C-alpha cells in the first residue's frame, strides 16, 4: 500500500563497522528515506567504514529507498547534538512526519550525543534487540524504542535570551528550508566579550522597554549555564571579565524551539 505524503518516514542511522547488524535493524522499519551518518575524521577503521557505507547505500538504493550520507564531526564534544537536531528539523520540514534515529551502529559516545538530541527534539530513538550465536548477530527480535529522560528546557524568557547569540535567529528557518549545511548556520552565531557587552546589547534590542540590570543578566547566565546552554571563558586580556558563548546544547535548544514555533504557525 502506498503511504500518503504526510505519513512519510525518515530513518537516520548511525553507521558502525557491521553492515549485516545494521541491515537486520533497518529492515525492521518501513521508511522512504535513510540518512547514514559517519564520522568526518579519518580515525581508526575509516576506510573499512567507507566500504560498509558503499554496501549499505547500494543495498537500499536497489530497494528504491532514497539514501543520503552525512559526515558529522565527533571530535568536538556535543557538536553532534546540535548537528543531529538540525538534520531532524530539516527532515520534518521536508514533509517526513515520522523521524526515527537508529543507534545500533557507532561508538558509545556517539550514541550518547544522539540520545541527547533525540531527547531535546522529542524524536524516537531505537536500537536493535539482536539474536546472537557465538557473539555474532544472526537475527533480530525487534527494534527497542529507548526511553528518553526529560531534560530541563529553557523558559520562554530564557529562549529570548539565547536568541541574542544569533545575528538573526530567523535565519534558522531559511537555512532549514534551503537545506544549508549545519556548519554554514554557525556563521550566524555571535558571542559577547563581557557581561556588560551582553547587557548593553540586550537593552539596545529592548529599546523603550524596561531595561535589564546586570544582576538579571547574571541570573539568566547562571540558569542557562546550569542547563549547559551557555558557557563562560576568562578573557585573557582582562581576567575580571568573561567571554560568554552559546554552547552546542544551547544551539540545539534554539533550533528546535524556532522550528517548532514555525511549524505551529504554518499549521494554523
PyMOL commands that set and color helices and strands:
alter all, ss='L'
color gray80, all
select helices_A, chain A and resi 5-7+19-26+46-61+79-93+108-121+156-165+171-177+182-188+195-206+214-226+248-267
alter helices_A, ss='H'
color red, helices_A
select strands_A, chain A and resi 9-14+33-39+66-72+98-102+124-133+136-145+230-235+238-246
alter strands_A, ss='S'
color yellow, strands_A
deselect
rebuild
show_as cartoon
